[in-house]
Amino acid sequence: MANVIGRLQEEALKRKNRLRELRYKRNHEELQQLMVNEVSANIPKPVFRNYKYVTENEIQESSAIANQAGIVEKQIDVQLEMMTTPIVIEEIDIVNLAPRKPDWDLKRDVSKKLEKLDRRTQKAIAEIIRDRLIAGQERDILKEVNVATSAPSVALNEHHTDNE
């Protein structure tokens, strides 16, 4: 009999444990659903930045715009018909038609630098002449000046012949 009572008590304990687990699961599921409901209540509503809700007023406005589009199409048709008539140009500006030389931009950019170099060259020539005169060379001043003025023109002539 002791075995029977021990077995009954064990089965009773097992039932109690199963009931506790069922209650725990049920309570746990209810808590989860409450939390999900709270979380879903706290979720912000989406903001449609790329989508605009359509109301009846907006539908009516869009139909009015569609009617205006028909008017615009008529105006465009009139303008296209006007474009089919040939337009006579009385005067043609030859300056705008003539192409520029391929190196015009290079000449434009280099001209400023050449002006600076020309000034420096003239200063250097004058300084060399002064140094030679001070050094006591016994040459005629006019010869020195003639040599100095002819040197840049000779260099320019050589430059022009090289480019051609």
DSSP file with accessible surface (Angstrom, degrees, kcal/mol):
  #  RESIDUE AA STRUCTURE BP1 BP2  ACC     N-H-->O    O-->H-N    N-H-->O    O-->H-N    TCO  KAPPA ALPHA  PHI   PSI    X-CA   Y-CA   Z-CA
    1    1 A M     >        0   0  177      0, 0.0     4,-2.4     0, 0.0     5,-0.2   0.000 360.0 360.0 360.0 -32.3    0.0    0.0    0.0
    2    2 A A  H  >  +     0   0   81      1,-0.2     4,-2.5     2,-0.2     5,-0.2   0.846 360.0  53.0 -64.5 -33.4    2.9    2.3    0.7
    3    3 A N  H  > S+     0   0  145      2,-0.2     4,-2.4     1,-0.2    -1,-0.2   0.891 108.6  49.2 -67.6 -38.8    4.0    1.8   -2.9
    4    4 A V  H  > S+     0   0   80      2,-0.2     4,-2.4     1,-0.2    -2,-0.2   0.923 112.7  46.7 -67.0 -42.7    0.5    2.8   -4.1
    5    5 A I  H  X S+     0   0   86     -4,-2.4     4,-2.3     2,-0.2    -2,-0.2   0.925 113.0  49.7 -67.3 -40.3    0.5    5.9   -1.9
    6    6 A G  H  X S+     0   0   25     -4,-2.5     4,-2.1     1,-0.2    -1,-0.2   0.901 112.1  48.4 -64.2 -39.3    4.0    6.9   -3.0
    7    7 A R  H  X S+     0   0  160     -4,-2.4     4,-2.5     2,-0.2    -2,-0.2   0.907 110.9  49.8 -69.7 -39.3    3.1    6.4   -6.6
    8    8 A L  H  X S+     0   0   97     -4,-2.4     4,-2.4     1,-0.2    -2,-0.2   0.897 111.0  50.0 -63.9 -40.1   -0.1    8.5   -6.2
    9    9 A Q  H  X S+     0   0  124     -4,-2.3     4,-2.6     2,-0.2    -1,-0.2   0.900 110.0  50.5 -67.4 -39.4    1.9   11.3   -4.6
   10   10 A E  H  X S+     0   0  116     -4,-2.1     4,-2.5     2,-0.2    -2,-0.2   0.930 111.5  47.6 -63.3 -42.9    4.5   11.2   -7.4
   11   11 A E  H  X S+     0   0   77     -4,-2.5     4,-2.5     1,-0.2    -2,-0.2   0.899 111.3  51.7 -65.2 -36.8    1.7   11.5  -10.0
   12   12 A A  H  X S+     0   0   33     -4,-2.4     4,-2.5     2,-0.2    -2,-0.2   0.914 110.2  48.6 -64.9 -41.4    0.1   14.3   -8.0
   13   13 A L  H  X S+     0   0   99     -4,-2.6     4,-2.4     2,-0.2    -2,-0.2   0.912 110.5  51.1 -64.7 -39.5    3.5   16.1   -7.9
   14   14 A K  H  X S+     0   0  125     -4,-2.5     4,-2.6     2,-0.2    -2,-0.2   0.919 110.5  49.0 -63.7 -43.0    3.9   15.6  -11.6
   15   15 A R  H  X S+     0   0  132     -4,-2.5     4,-2.8     1,-0.2    -1,-0.2   0.920 110.2  51.2 -61.5 -44.1    0.4   17.0  -12.3
   16   16 A K  H  X S+     0   0  120     -4,-2.5     4,-2.4     2,-0.2    -2,-0.2   0.914 111.0  48.4 -60.3 -41.8    1.2   20.0  -10.1
   17   17 A N  H  X S+     0   0   77     -4,-2.4     4,-2.5     2,-0.2    -2,-0.2   0.916 111.5  49.2 -65.1 -42.0    4.4   20.7  -12.0
   18   18 A R  H  X S+     0   0  143     -4,-2.6     4,-2.7     1,-0.2    -2,-0.2   0.915 111.5  49.8 -63.7 -41.4    2.7   20.4  -15.3
   19   19 A L  H  X S+     0   0   86     -4,-2.8     4,-2.8     2,-0.2    -2,-0.2   0.907 110.1  50.6 -63.0 -41.5   -0.1   22.8  -14.1
   20   20 A R  H  X S+     0   0  146     -4,-2.4     4,-2.7     2,-0.2    -1,-0.2   0.921 111.6  48.1 -60.3 -44.5    2.6   25.3  -12.9
   21   21 A E  H  X S+     0   0  116     -4,-2.5     4,-2.9     2,-0.2    -2,-0.2   0.916 111.9  49.1 -64.0 -41.3    4.3   25.1  -16.3
   22   22 A L  H  X S+     0   0  110     -4,-2.7     4,-2.8     2,-0.2    -2,-0.2   0.920 112.8  47.4 -63.2 -43.7    1.0   25.6  -18.2
   23   23 A R  H  X S+     0   0  129     -4,-2.8     4,-2.9     2,-0.2     5,-0.3   0.919 112.6  50.0 -61.8 -42.4    0.2   28.6  -16.0
   24   24 A Y  H  X S+     0   0  156     -4,-2.7     4,-2.9    -5,-0.2    -2,-0.2   0.934 112.6  46.4 -62.2 -45.4    3.7   30.0  -16.5
   25   25 A K  H  X S+     0   0  123     -4,-2.9     4,-2.9     2,-0.2     5,-0.2   0.925 113.9  48.1 -63.3 -44.9    3.4   29.6  -20.3
   26   26 A R  H  X S+     0   0  139     -4,-2.8     4,-2.4     2,-0.2    -2,-0.2   0.945 115.9  43.3 -62.2 -47.1   -0.1   31.1  -20.4
   27   27 A N  H  X S+     0   0   75     -4,-2.9     4,-2.4     1,-0.2    -2,-0.2   0.902 114.3  51.4 -64.0 -40.5    1.0   34.1  -18.2
   28   28 A H  H  X S+     0   0   77     -4,-2.9     4,-2.4    -5,-0.3    -2,-0.2   0.919 110.5  47.9 -64.8 -42.4    4.2   34.4  -20.2
   29   29 A E  H  X S+     0   0  112     -4,-2.9     4,-2.6     2,-0.2    -2,-0.2   0.908 111.2  51.2 -65.4 -39.6    2.3   34.4  -23.5
   30   30 A E  H  X S+     0   0   99     -4,-2.4     4,-2.4    -5,-0.2    -2,-0.2   0.923 110.3  49.3 -63.8 -40.0   -0.1   37.0  -22.2
   31   31 A L  H  X S+     0   0  102     -4,-2.4     4,-2.5     2,-0.2    -2,-0.2   0.910 110.5  50.4 -64.9 -40.7    2.8   39.2  -21.1
   32   32 A Q  H  X S+     0   0   98     -4,-2.4     4,-2.7     2,-0.2    -2,-0.2   0.923 110.6  48.8 -63.8 -41.7    4.4   38.9  -24.5
   33   33 A Q  H  X S+     0   0  129     -4,-2.6     4,-2.7     1,-0.2    -2,-0.2   0.912 110.8  50.7 -66.0 -37.6    1.2   39.9  -26.2
   34   34 A L  H  X S+     0   0   97     -4,-2.4     4,-2.4     2,-0.2    -1,-0.2   0.924 112.0  47.5 -63.4 -42.3    0.8   42.9  -23.9
   35   35 A M  H  X S+     0   0  118     -4,-2.5     4,-3.0     2,-0.2    -2,-0.2   0.909 111.4  50.2 -66.3 -40.5    4.4   43.9  -24.7
   36   36 A V  H  X S+     0   0   91     -4,-2.7     4,-3.1     2,-0.2     5,-0.2   0.921 111.2  49.3 -63.3 -42.2    3.8   43.5  -28.4
   37   37 A N  H  X S+     0   0   98     -4,-2.7     4,-1.9     2,-0.2    -2,-0.2   0.904 113.0  47.0 -63.4 -40.5    0.6   45.6  -28.2
   38   38 A E  H  X S+     0   0  122     -4,-2.4     4,-1.7     2,-0.2    -2,-0.2   0.919 113.7  47.8 -66.6 -42.0    2.5   48.3  -26.3
   39   39 A V  H  X S+     0   0   85     -4,-3.0     4,-1.0     1,-0.2    -2,-0.2   0.927 112.2  48.8 -65.5 -42.8    5.4   48.2  -28.7
   40   40 A S  H  < S+     0   0   65     -4,-3.1     3,-0.2     1,-0.2    -1,-0.2   0.849 110.6  51.8 -66.6 -31.2    3.0   48.4  -31.7
   41   41 A A  H  < S+     0   0   80     -4,-1.9    -1,-0.2    -5,-0.2    -2,-0.2   0.840 110.8  48.7 -70.8 -30.5    1.2   51.3  -30.0
   42   42 A N  H  < S+     0   0  132     -4,-1.7    -2,-0.2    -5,-0.1    -1,-0.2   0.588  84.8 107.6 -85.8 -10.7    4.5   53.1  -29.6
   43   43 A I  S  < S-     0   0  104     -4,-1.0     2,-0.0    -3,-0.2    -3,-0.0  -0.521  75.5-120.5 -69.8 128.6    5.6   52.5  -33.2
   44   44 A P        -     0   0  107      0, 0.0    -1,-0.1     0, 0.0    -2,-0.1  -0.359  26.2-106.0 -70.4 150.8    5.5   55.9  -35.0
   45   45 A K        -     0   0  189      1,-0.1     2,-0.0    -2,-0.0     0, 0.0  -0.502  43.8-100.7 -72.4 144.0    3.2   56.2  -38.0
   46   46 A P        -     0   0   97      0, 0.0     2,-0.6     0, 0.0    -1,-0.1  -0.363  26.7-136.9 -69.4 144.2    5.1   56.3  -41.3
   47   47 A V        -     0   0  108     -3,-0.1     2,-1.3    -2,-0.0     3,-0.2  -0.913  11.7-145.6-101.4 118.9    5.7   59.6  -42.9
   48   48 A F        +     0   0   93     -2,-0.6     5,-0.1     1,-0.2     0, 0.0  -0.706  33.0 159.5 -88.9  94.2    5.0   59.4  -46.6
   49   49 A R  S    S+     0   0  214     -2,-1.3    -1,-0.2     1,-0.2     3,-0.0   0.789  79.4  36.8 -84.0 -30.1    7.5   61.9  -48.1
   50   50 A N  S    S+     0   0  172     -3,-0.2     2,-0.4     1,-0.1    -1,-0.2   0.433 113.5  64.4 -99.2  -2.6    7.5   60.4  -51.5
   51   51 A Y        -     0   0  131      2,-0.0     2,-0.5    -4,-0.0    -3,-0.1  -0.980  64.9-158.1-126.1 135.0    3.8   59.5  -51.6
   52   52 A K        -     0   0  157     -2,-0.4     2,-0.1    -3,-0.0    -3,-0.1  -0.936  23.5-121.3-114.5 127.0    1.0   62.0  -51.5
   53   53 A Y        -     0   0  142     -2,-0.5     2,-0.6    -5,-0.1    -2,-0.0  -0.399  26.3-132.9 -62.8 141.8   -2.4   60.9  -50.3
   54   54 A V        -     0   0   96     -2,-0.1     2,-0.2     4,-0.0    -1,-0.1  -0.868  27.0-179.9-103.4 123.3   -5.1   61.5  -53.0
   55   55 A T     >  -     0   0   69     -2,-0.6     4,-2.0     1,-0.1     5,-0.2  -0.677  43.4-102.5-112.1 172.3   -8.3   63.1  -51.8
   56   56 A E  H  > S+     0   0  151     -2,-0.2     4,-2.3     1,-0.2     5,-0.2   0.886 121.3  55.0 -64.0 -36.9  -11.4   64.0  -53.9
   57   57 A N  H  > S+     0   0  107      1,-0.2     4,-2.3     2,-0.2    -1,-0.2   0.915 108.0  48.8 -61.9 -42.0  -10.4   67.6  -54.0
   58   58 A E  H  > S+     0   0   60      2,-0.2     4,-2.5     1,-0.2    -1,-0.2   0.868 108.5  53.7 -67.8 -34.7   -7.0   66.7  -55.4
   59   59 A I  H  X S+     0   0   93     -4,-2.0     4,-1.9     2,-0.2    -1,-0.2   0.931 110.0  47.7 -64.3 -42.2   -8.7   64.5  -58.1
   60   60 A Q  H  X S+     0   0  120     -4,-2.3     4,-1.8     1,-0.2    -2,-0.2   0.904 111.7  50.4 -64.8 -40.1  -10.9   67.4  -59.1
   61   61 A E  H  X S+     0   0  122     -4,-2.3     4,-2.2     1,-0.2    -1,-0.2   0.901 108.6  52.0 -64.5 -40.0   -7.8   69.7  -59.3
   62   62 A S  H  X S+     0   0   67     -4,-2.5     4,-2.1     1,-0.2    -1,-0.2   0.872 107.6  52.2 -67.3 -33.4   -5.9   67.2  -61.4
   63   63 A S  H  X S+     0   0   62     -4,-1.9     4,-1.8     2,-0.2    -1,-0.2   0.886 108.5  51.3 -67.8 -36.3   -8.8   67.0  -63.9
   64   64 A A  H  X S+     0   0   47     -4,-1.8     4,-1.8     2,-0.2    -2,-0.2   0.910 109.6  49.9 -65.1 -38.5   -8.8   70.8  -64.1
   65   65 A I  H  X S+     0   0  106     -4,-2.2     4,-1.9     1,-0.2    -2,-0.2   0.897 106.8  54.9 -66.7 -37.9   -5.1   70.7  -64.8
   66   66 A A  H  X S+     0   0   59     -4,-2.1     4,-1.3     1,-0.2    -1,-0.2   0.895 106.1  52.3 -63.2 -37.8   -5.7   68.1  -67.5
   67   67 A N  H  X S+     0   0  119     -4,-1.8     4,-1.1     1,-0.2     3,-0.2   0.895 108.6  50.1 -63.7 -39.9   -8.2   70.4  -69.2
   68   68 A Q  H  X S+     0   0  122     -4,-1.8     4,-2.1     1,-0.2    -1,-0.2   0.835 102.2  62.6 -66.8 -30.6   -5.5   73.2  -69.2
   69   69 A A  H  X S+     0   0   43     -4,-1.9     4,-2.4     1,-0.2    -1,-0.2   0.881  98.6  55.6 -63.2 -35.8   -3.1   70.7  -70.7
   70   70 A G  H  X S+     0   0   27     -4,-1.3     4,-1.8    -3,-0.2    -1,-0.2   0.900 106.7  50.0 -61.9 -39.5   -5.4   70.5  -73.8
   71   71 A I  H  X S+     0   0   94     -4,-1.1     4,-2.0     2,-0.2    -2,-0.2   0.922 110.1  50.2 -64.7 -42.9   -5.2   74.3  -74.2
   72   72 A V  H  X S+     0   0   72     -4,-2.1     4,-2.4     1,-0.2    -2,-0.2   0.900 107.1  54.8 -63.9 -39.2   -1.4   74.2  -73.9
   73   73 A E  H  X S+     0   0  123     -4,-2.4     4,-2.4     1,-0.2    -1,-0.2   0.909 106.7  51.3 -62.5 -39.1   -1.2   71.4  -76.6
   74   74 A K  H  X S+     0   0  147     -4,-1.8     4,-2.1     1,-0.2    -1,-0.2   0.920 109.5  49.9 -63.0 -42.0   -3.2   73.6  -79.0
   75   75 A Q  H  X S+     0   0  114     -4,-2.0     4,-2.2     1,-0.2    -2,-0.2   0.900 110.2  50.5 -64.1 -38.7   -0.8   76.5  -78.4
   76   76 A I  H  X S+     0   0   81     -4,-2.4     4,-2.6     2,-0.2    -1,-0.2   0.913 107.9  53.0 -66.0 -40.3    2.1   74.2  -79.1
   77   77 A D  H  X S+     0   0   86     -4,-2.4     4,-2.2     1,-0.2    -1,-0.2   0.917 108.3  50.8 -60.6 -41.7    0.5   73.0  -82.3
   78   78 A V  H  X S+     0   0   80     -4,-2.1     4,-1.9     1,-0.2    -1,-0.2   0.929 111.2  48.0 -62.0 -43.2    0.1   76.6  -83.4
   79   79 A Q  H  X S+     0   0  124     -4,-2.2     4,-1.7     1,-0.2    -2,-0.2   0.889 109.6  52.6 -66.8 -37.6    3.8   77.3  -82.7
   80   80 A L  H  X S+     0   0  101     -4,-2.6     4,-1.0     1,-0.2    -1,-0.2   0.894 107.6  51.8 -65.4 -37.7    4.9   74.2  -84.6
   81   81 A E  H >X S+     0   0  129     -4,-2.2     4,-0.6     1,-0.2     3,-0.5   0.888 108.0  52.2 -63.8 -37.8    2.9   75.3  -87.6
   82   82 A M  H >< S+     0   0  126     -4,-1.9     3,-0.7     1,-0.2    -1,-0.2   0.852 105.1  56.5 -66.3 -32.4    4.6   78.6  -87.4
   83   83 A M  H 3< S+     0   0  132     -4,-1.7    -1,-0.2     1,-0.2    -2,-0.2   0.739  94.8  66.3 -72.2 -22.0    8.0   76.8  -87.4
   84   84 A T  H << S+     0   0  114     -4,-1.0    -1,-0.2    -3,-0.5    -2,-0.2   0.780  81.8  89.8 -72.5 -23.1    7.3   75.0  -90.6
   85   85 A T  S << S-     0   0   83     -3,-0.7     2,-0.1    -4,-0.6    -3,-0.0  -0.525  91.8-108.4 -72.5 136.2    7.3   78.3  -92.5
   86   86 A P        -     0   0  120      0, 0.0     2,-0.5     0, 0.0    -1,-0.1  -0.414  25.5-141.7 -69.5 140.9   10.9   79.0  -93.8
   87   87 A I        -     0   0  134     -4,-0.1     2,-0.6    -2,-0.1    -4,-0.0  -0.900  11.5-146.4-103.6 126.6   12.7   81.8  -92.1
   88   88 A V        -     0   0  125     -2,-0.5     2,-0.6     2,-0.0     0, 0.0  -0.816   3.9-154.1 -98.0 124.1   14.8   84.0  -94.3
   89   89 A I        -     0   0  125     -2,-0.6     3,-0.1     1,-0.2    -2,-0.0  -0.873   7.2-169.9 -97.9 121.1   18.0   85.4  -92.9
   90   90 A E        +     0   0  179     -2,-0.6     2,-0.4     1,-0.2    -1,-0.2   0.909  68.5  33.2 -80.3 -43.0   19.0   88.5  -94.7
   91   91 A E        -     0   0  169      2,-0.0     2,-0.5     0, 0.0    -1,-0.2  -0.942  62.6-162.6-121.6 137.1   22.4   89.2  -93.3
   92   92 A I        -     0   0  116     -2,-0.4     2,-0.7    -3,-0.1     3,-0.1  -0.968  21.4-132.0-116.8 126.9   25.0   86.6  -92.3
   93   93 A D     >  -     0   0   89     -2,-0.5     4,-0.9     1,-0.2     3,-0.3  -0.662  14.3-163.8 -81.0 114.1   27.9   87.8  -90.1
   94   94 A I  H  > S+     0   0  131     -2,-0.7     4,-1.9     1,-0.2     3,-0.2   0.836  84.7  64.1 -69.8 -28.9   31.1   86.4  -91.7
   95   95 A V  H  4 S+     0   0  112      1,-0.2    -1,-0.2     2,-0.2    -2,-0.0   0.904 103.6  47.1 -63.0 -39.1   33.1   87.0  -88.5
   96   96 A N  H  4 S+     0   0  129     -3,-0.3    -1,-0.2     1,-0.2    -2,-0.2   0.777 112.3  50.7 -74.1 -24.3   31.0   84.5  -86.6
   97   97 A L  H  < S+     0   0  119     -4,-0.9    -1,-0.2    -3,-0.2    -2,-0.2   0.786  89.4  90.5 -83.0 -28.8   31.3   81.9  -89.3
   98   98 A A  S  < S-     0   0   58     -4,-1.9     2,-0.1     1,-0.1     0, 0.0  -0.505  78.5-126.8 -71.8 131.1   35.0   82.1  -89.7
   99   99 A P        -     0   0  120      0, 0.0     2,-0.1     0, 0.0    -1,-0.1  -0.421  22.2-114.9 -75.0 153.0   36.8   79.6  -87.5
  100  100 A R        -     0   0  171      1,-0.1     0, 0.0    -2,-0.1     0, 0.0  -0.472  37.3 -92.4 -81.2 158.6   39.6   80.7  -85.2
  101  101 A K    >   -     0   0  142     -2,-0.1     3,-1.7     1,-0.1     4,-0.3  -0.416  36.9-117.9 -67.5 149.0   43.1   79.6  -85.6
  102  102 A P  T 3  S+     0   0  126      0, 0.0     3,-0.3     0, 0.0     4,-0.2   0.751 110.5  46.5 -65.3 -20.8   43.9   76.5  -83.6
  103  103 A D  T 3> S+     0   0   62      1,-0.2     4,-2.2     2,-0.1     5,-0.2   0.182  74.8 110.6-107.7  20.9   46.5   78.1  -81.5
  104  104 A W  H <> S+     0   0  104     -3,-1.7     4,-2.0     1,-0.2    -1,-0.2   0.884  79.8  50.2 -63.4 -35.7   44.7   81.4  -80.6
  105  105 A D  H  > S+     0   0   62     -3,-0.3     4,-2.3    -4,-0.3    -1,-0.2   0.876 108.5  52.5 -72.3 -33.0   44.3   80.3  -77.0
  106  106 A L  H  > S+     0   0  104      2,-0.2     4,-2.3     1,-0.2     5,-0.2   0.930 109.9  48.2 -66.7 -42.7   48.0   79.6  -76.7
  107  107 A K  H  X S+     0   0  117     -4,-2.2     4,-1.8     1,-0.2    -2,-0.2   0.905 110.7  52.1 -63.3 -39.6   48.9   83.0  -78.0
  108  108 A R  H  X S+     0   0  129     -4,-2.0     4,-0.6    -5,-0.2    -2,-0.2   0.928 113.8  42.6 -62.1 -43.9   46.5   84.6  -75.6
  109  109 A D  H  X S+     0   0   86     -4,-2.3     4,-0.6     1,-0.2     3,-0.2   0.850 117.2  45.8 -73.0 -33.0   48.0   82.8  -72.6
  110  110 A V  H  X S+     0   0   65     -4,-2.3     4,-2.6    -5,-0.2     5,-0.2   0.754  93.8  77.5 -84.4 -21.8   51.6   83.3  -73.6
  111  111 A S  H  X S+     0   0   49     -4,-1.8     4,-2.0     1,-0.2    -1,-0.2   0.885  93.2  50.8 -60.8 -38.7   51.4   87.0  -74.6
  112  112 A K  H  X S+     0   0  151     -4,-0.6     4,-1.8    -3,-0.2    -1,-0.2   0.926 111.8  47.3 -63.7 -42.5   51.4   88.1  -70.9
  113  113 A K  H  X S+     0   0  144     -4,-0.6     4,-2.5     1,-0.2    -2,-0.2   0.888 109.7  53.5 -67.1 -38.0   54.5   86.1  -70.2
  114  114 A L  H  X S+     0   0  101     -4,-2.6     4,-2.5     1,-0.2    -1,-0.2   0.880 105.3  54.3 -65.2 -36.2   56.2   87.3  -73.3
  115  115 A E  H  X S+     0   0  114     -4,-2.0     4,-2.2    -5,-0.2    -1,-0.2   0.930 109.8  47.2 -62.4 -43.8   55.6   91.0  -72.2
  116  116 A K  H  X S+     0   0  120     -4,-1.8     4,-2.4     1,-0.2    -2,-0.2   0.936 113.0  48.5 -62.3 -45.3   57.3   90.3  -68.9
  117  117 A L  H  X S+     0   0   93     -4,-2.5     4,-2.6     1,-0.2    -1,-0.2   0.883 108.9  53.6 -64.6 -36.2   60.2   88.6  -70.5
  118  118 A D  H  X S+     0   0   90     -4,-2.5     4,-2.4     2,-0.2    -1,-0.2   0.928 109.6  47.8 -63.9 -44.1   60.6   91.4  -73.0
  119  119 A R  H  X S+     0   0  144     -4,-2.2     4,-2.3     1,-0.2    -2,-0.2   0.930 113.2  48.0 -62.2 -43.9   60.8   93.9  -70.2
  120  120 A R  H  X S+     0   0  172     -4,-2.4     4,-2.6     1,-0.2    -2,-0.2   0.896 110.4  52.2 -64.1 -38.6   63.3   91.8  -68.3
  121  121 A T  H  X S+     0   0   66     -4,-2.6     4,-2.6     2,-0.2    -1,-0.2   0.931 109.0  49.4 -63.4 -44.9   65.4   91.4  -71.5
  122  122 A Q  H  X S+     0   0   90     -4,-2.4     4,-2.3     1,-0.2    -2,-0.2   0.917 112.4  48.1 -61.5 -41.0   65.5   95.1  -72.1
  123  123 A K  H  X S+     0   0  150     -4,-2.3     4,-2.4     2,-0.2    -1,-0.2   0.920 111.6  49.6 -65.1 -42.6   66.6   95.7  -68.5
  124  124 A A  H  X S+     0   0   49     -4,-2.6     4,-2.5     2,-0.2    -2,-0.2   0.914 110.5  50.0 -64.5 -39.9   69.3   93.0  -68.7
  125  125 A I  H  X S+     0   0   34     -4,-2.6     4,-2.4     2,-0.2    -2,-0.2   0.936 111.1  49.1 -63.7 -44.2   70.7   94.5  -71.9
  126  126 A A  H  X S+     0   0   34     -4,-2.3     4,-2.3     1,-0.2    -1,-0.2   0.910 111.5  49.7 -63.1 -39.0   70.8   98.0  -70.4
  127  127 A E  H  X S+     0   0  113     -4,-2.4     4,-2.5     2,-0.2    -1,-0.2   0.913 109.3  50.7 -67.6 -40.6   72.6   96.6  -67.3
  128  128 A I  H  X S+     0   0   85     -4,-2.5     4,-2.5     2,-0.2    -1,-0.2   0.918 109.9  50.8 -63.6 -41.0   75.2   94.7  -69.4
  129  129 A I  H  X S+     0   0   28     -4,-2.4     4,-2.4     1,-0.2     5,-0.2   0.935 110.4  49.1 -63.0 -42.9   75.9   97.9  -71.4
  130  130 A R  H  X S+     0   0  152     -4,-2.3     4,-2.6     1,-0.2     5,-0.2   0.918 110.5  50.8 -61.9 -43.0   76.4   99.9  -68.2
  131  131 A D  H  X S+     0   0   92     -4,-2.5     4,-2.4     1,-0.2    -1,-0.2   0.909 110.6  48.7 -61.8 -42.1   78.7   97.2  -66.9
  132  132 A R  H  X>S+     0   0  100     -4,-2.5     5,-1.7     2,-0.2     4,-0.5   0.891 112.8  47.9 -65.9 -39.4   80.8   97.2  -70.0
  133  133 A L  H ><5S+     0   0   70     -4,-2.4     3,-0.7     1,-0.2    -2,-0.2   0.905 113.7  47.0 -66.8 -39.6   81.1  101.0  -70.0
  134  134 A I  H 3<5S+     0   0  139     -4,-2.6    -2,-0.2     1,-0.2    -1,-0.2   0.875 102.1  64.9 -69.5 -35.1   82.0  101.1  -66.4
  135  135 A A  H 3<5S-     0   0   78     -4,-2.4    -1,-0.2    -5,-0.2    -2,-0.2   0.688 116.7-112.7 -65.1 -14.0   84.6   98.3  -66.9
  136  136 A G  T <<5 +     0   0   46     -3,-0.7     2,-0.2    -4,-0.5    -3,-0.2   0.729  54.0 165.9  94.5  19.7   86.4  100.7  -69.1
  137  137 A Q      < -     0   0   86     -5,-1.7    -1,-0.2     1,-0.1     2,-0.2  -0.506  35.2-136.7 -68.6 144.5   86.1   99.2  -72.5
  138  138 A E        +     0   0  191     -2,-0.2     2,-0.2     2,-0.0    -1,-0.1  -0.112  56.8 127.5 -99.2  38.5   87.1  101.7  -75.1
  139  139 A R        -     0   0  148     -2,-0.2     2,-0.2     1,-0.1    -3,-0.0  -0.545  69.0 -93.6 -91.8 162.7   84.3  101.0  -77.5
  140  140 A D     >  -     0   0   86     -2,-0.2     4,-1.6     1,-0.1     3,-0.2  -0.498  26.6-136.3 -73.9 135.8   82.1  103.6  -79.0
  141  141 A I  H  > S+     0   0   96      1,-0.2     4,-2.3    -2,-0.2     5,-0.2   0.887 103.7  57.4 -62.5 -37.3   78.8  104.0  -77.0
  142  142 A L  H  > S+     0   0  115      1,-0.2     4,-2.6     2,-0.2    -1,-0.2   0.888 103.2  52.8 -63.7 -38.4   76.8  104.2  -80.3
  143  143 A K  H  > S+     0   0  135     -3,-0.2     4,-2.4     2,-0.2    -1,-0.2   0.917 108.9  50.4 -62.0 -41.8   78.1  100.8  -81.3
  144  144 A E  H  X S+     0   0    8     -4,-1.6     4,-2.3     2,-0.2    -2,-0.2   0.919 111.4  47.5 -62.3 -43.3   77.1   99.3  -78.0
  145  145 A V  H  X S+     0   0   64     -4,-2.3     4,-2.5     1,-0.2     5,-0.2   0.920 112.0  50.1 -65.8 -42.5   73.6  100.7  -78.3
  146  146 A N  H  X S+     0   0  101     -4,-2.6     4,-1.9     1,-0.2    -1,-0.2   0.904 111.4  48.3 -63.3 -40.6   73.2   99.5  -81.9
  147  147 A V  H  X S+     0   0   87     -4,-2.4     4,-1.6    -5,-0.2    -1,-0.2   0.922 112.3  49.7 -65.3 -41.4   74.3   96.0  -80.9
  148  148 A A  H  < S+     0   0   14     -4,-2.3    -2,-0.2     1,-0.2    -1,-0.2   0.894 113.4  44.7 -66.7 -39.8   71.9   96.0  -78.0
  149  149 A T  H  X S+     0   0   90     -4,-2.5     4,-0.8     1,-0.2    -1,-0.2   0.817 113.3  49.9 -76.8 -27.5   68.9   97.1  -80.1
  150  150 A S  H  X S+     0   0   53     -4,-1.9     4,-2.2    -5,-0.2     5,-0.2   0.778  97.4  70.2 -81.3 -23.5   69.6   94.8  -83.0
  151  151 A A  H  X S+     0   0   51     -4,-1.6     4,-2.3     2,-0.2     5,-0.2   0.935  99.3  44.9 -63.1 -47.6   70.0   91.7  -80.8
  152  152 A P  H  > S+     0   0   27      0, 0.0     4,-2.4     0, 0.0    -1,-0.2   0.914 113.5  50.8 -65.5 -36.0   66.3   91.3  -79.8
  153  153 A S  H  X S+     0   0   56     -4,-0.8     4,-2.2     2,-0.2    -2,-0.2   0.898 110.4  49.5 -69.3 -34.6   65.1   92.0  -83.4
  154  154 A V  H  X S+     0   0   71     -4,-2.2     4,-2.3     2,-0.2    -1,-0.2   0.932 111.4  49.5 -66.3 -41.5   67.5   89.3  -84.7
  155  155 A A  H  X S+     0   0   54     -4,-2.3     4,-2.1     1,-0.2    -2,-0.2   0.905 111.1  49.3 -64.6 -40.0   66.2   86.8  -82.0
  156  156 A L  H  X S+     0   0  101     -4,-2.4     4,-2.4     2,-0.2    -1,-0.2   0.908 110.0  51.0 -65.8 -40.6   62.6   87.6  -83.0
  157  157 A N  H  X S+     0   0  104     -4,-2.2     4,-2.1     1,-0.2    -2,-0.2   0.907 110.4  48.9 -63.9 -40.6   63.3   87.1  -86.7
  158  158 A E  H  X S+     0   0  115     -4,-2.3     4,-1.9     1,-0.2    -1,-0.2   0.911 110.5  52.0 -64.1 -39.1   64.9   83.7  -85.9
  159  159 A H  H  X S+     0   0   98     -4,-2.1     4,-1.7     1,-0.2    -2,-0.2   0.916 110.0  48.2 -63.8 -42.3   61.9   82.8  -83.8
  160  160 A H  H  X S+     0   0   98     -4,-2.4     4,-1.4     1,-0.2    -1,-0.2   0.889 110.8  50.3 -67.6 -37.9   59.5   83.6  -86.6
  161  161 A T  H  < S+     0   0   92     -4,-2.1    -1,-0.2     1,-0.2    -2,-0.2   0.862 108.7  52.9 -70.9 -31.5   61.4   81.7  -89.2
  162  162 A D  H  < S+     0   0  127     -4,-1.9    -1,-0.2     1,-0.2    -2,-0.2   0.879 108.7  49.8 -68.0 -39.5   61.5   78.6  -86.9
  163  163 A N  H  <        0   0  111     -4,-1.7    -1,-0.2    -5,-0.2    -2,-0.2   0.818 360.0 360.0 -70.1 -32.3   57.7   78.7  -86.5
  164  164 A E     <        0   0  192     -4,-1.4    -2,-0.2    -5,-0.2    -3,-0.1   0.902 360.0 360.0 -79.4 360.0   57.0   78.9  -90.2
